[in-house]
Amino acid sequence: MPVGYDHDGALSTLYRVGGCPTFVYAYPGGILESASIGDLGPAELSAKVDALLAATQRKERADR
């Protein structure tokens, strides 16, 4: 899997993240929900993604 490199630190400054690995969790449309620094196991990452998807679906239903 390719990994980007923030040569000048612009992205880490923009999103207020640092360290490696950094996980950024965003809703559709790029709205930042949160970020975490450090290793995540598959179960932890899956739970975080599932929670974001569920929140997105709830919002879509409420917007109808």
N, C-alpha and C positions, 0 to 999 in steps of 0.2 A: 504494500500500500504506500503510495507516495505521501510524503510529509512536507508541508511548506516550511519555509524558513523566513522568519521576520528579521531581515538583515538590519534594518535601521530602528527597530523597536516600535514602529508606527502602529502596528496592530495590537501589540500588548498595551500600549498607551491608550488606544481608542477603546478597547474592550476591558481595560483595567484587569488584565490577567498576566500571570507570569509563571515561570516554571515549566517543567515538562514531565509528564504530559499534562496538558490542560484540556478539559472538556468544557465546551460551551453549549448550553442547552437553549434552544430558541424555538419559539412558536412559528408557525407558517407566517411568512412575511418578514421574518428576521427580527421579531420582537424578542429581546433577551429575557429569558426566565431566570437563569442562574449560570454559574460556572463553578468548576471544582478543579483543584490541582492535585495530582497524584494518581496512582494506579487505581483502576476500578476493575473488579471482576465482572465476568459476563452477566451474572445475575443482577449485580448492582446497576450496570448500564442498562440492561433490559428493563428493570423496574423503573428507572428514570425515564426512559423513552416511552414506556407504557403509560406512565403518569401524564406526560406531556400530550400524548395522543388522546387520552381520556379527557383532559381539560379542554383540548381543542374541539373535540366532539361535543362536549357540554356547551361550549360557547356557540358553536354553529347551531345547535338546537335552540338555544335561547335567542339567537338573532333572527330566527324564522318568524 
